[in-house]
Amino acid sequence: MKNSVSNIWLLGIIIVFILIFAAYIAITINYTQSFKYKNEILNIIEKHHGMTDVSDGDQVESVIKSGENVTINIGAIQAITLYLQGNAYTATGNCPDDGDTWYGVKAFEWDGTRAGAEYEEADQKTRYLYCFAKFGTGKISKYSTIYYKVRLFYKFEFPVLSEFLSIKVEGMTDEIYNPADDGFTANDNVY
């Protein structure tokens, strides 16, 4: 009898450690995926020379569905929207309140042929899908340069804890020369 009770306790301890290890691996994989999203968004912004919003692109006939037109000339906002929607990104959180001008994306827009995002100057009471801010380098010249900071959020999949634990993933672009963005306010901070 004594051995059977001690074996049950030992089995329970082993099961608890296996569950803790499995939860740790699952959280680590999801957190790593958030960093992958952040890095791809930074690459898209650098490729488009800033946060561009192209609402009128060229239309072509879709290869997958004949007769449907798809926009091919897209800006950074449209590319980020398509990328995050394609990866089923749904995490939300608050933008920083550090005195800088941040823009938050409230919703992704897709009408079957055009992608876009509903964004606004960030408000601390609103939860956003991701946030971005534009920073000037302080150099006024013919070849002006800027940086962008991006904040994404990690979706913590526990019912009660997900409301209280908003884990943020932040990153900054490399220096972007001669930006082609659409007039987002540049903060004066130099990084």
Buried (B, 14 or more C-beta within 10 A) or exposed (E): EEEEEEEEEEEEEEEEEEEEEEEEEEBEEBBEBBEEBBEBBBBBBBEBBBBBBBEEBEBEEEEEEEEEBBBEEBBBBBBBBBBBBEEEBEBBBBBBEEEBBBBBBBEBBEEEEBBBBEBEEBBEEEBBBBBBBBBBBEEEEEEBBBBBBBBBBBBBEEEEEBEEEBBBBEBEBEEBEEBEBBEBEBBEBEE
